[in-house]
Amino acid sequence: MGLTRLAIRLAAPTPKPEQFRRFLFIAPHPDDAEVGAGATIARFCAEGKEVSLLVCLDGRFGLEHAPAGTTPEALAAQRKEESLAAAKVLGVTDLRFLDLSDGGLYEQDELMRGVARVIGETQPEIVFAPDPCVTSECHADHLNVGEAARRLAFFAPFPEIMAAYGAQSAPVQALACYMTARPNRFVGVKRDQRARQREALRCHASQFPEGSEALRSLELYLKLRAVDFGLRSFKGSAEGFRVLGTTQMHCLPEAGL
């Protein structure tokens, strides 16, 4: 570790997600937050914290496992119902949808304005979203939503900037990226919280049909990931995030290493 990076860590420690009270989890598609942070969502809900979940896109083109003849419109409606069921399993009572089209078929400004509006309405202290800086990620929806969240997490406290997006300012103090290759904070999760994550994912039957190889592979991945992150953090079982506080978000490139 370089001296500059060490100095930043000592002078401005990265915030711990557990220290906050109000959370906004932003998902590109109806199942992404459950995959990236489902057990963490279940934990915070069980602790009585204020958790909001925003699904930005309707997932209409995730037709791989859909019966022949299923239209994108029908699948979008089904996936919304699946999201509602999964949120109930996790304990989320504030679930919101932007209802933008899947597949990058939207304007980035429209996405920014929608996310900004929800940030203003929910007033989170920390925002969770997919990491837009993962070099292997090729899905434009994940990159676009992660980038929108990253920009707005920084701009959220500025009333004039948020007003330009048609939104209120919000006291965002940190950004936590899930689906990241560089976690620097780990949230310990219990067995029952991981079980709720698995149950929530099974609600997304259009994407992970019961008994399918897709579901088996995903559950194995989540199990191994929880063990890996648990060992790294001495927490037994955990989910990992790349967290940036307001200090690390600007002009400190070493903070993101």
Protein Blocks (a to p, Z undefined) as FASTA:
>chain_A
ZZklmmmmmmmccddfklpmbdcdddfblmlmmmmmmmmmmmmmmnopacddddfbgolm
mmmlgcehiafklmmmmmmmmmmmmmmmnopabdcdekiaehhiacfklmmmmmmmmmmm
nopabdcdddfkbfklmbfklmmmmmmmmmmmmmmmpmklmmmnopacdfdfbdcdehif
bdcbdcdddfklmmmmmmmmmmmmmlmgghiaklmmmmmmmmmmmmmmmmmnonopacdd
ddddfklmgoplklmZZ
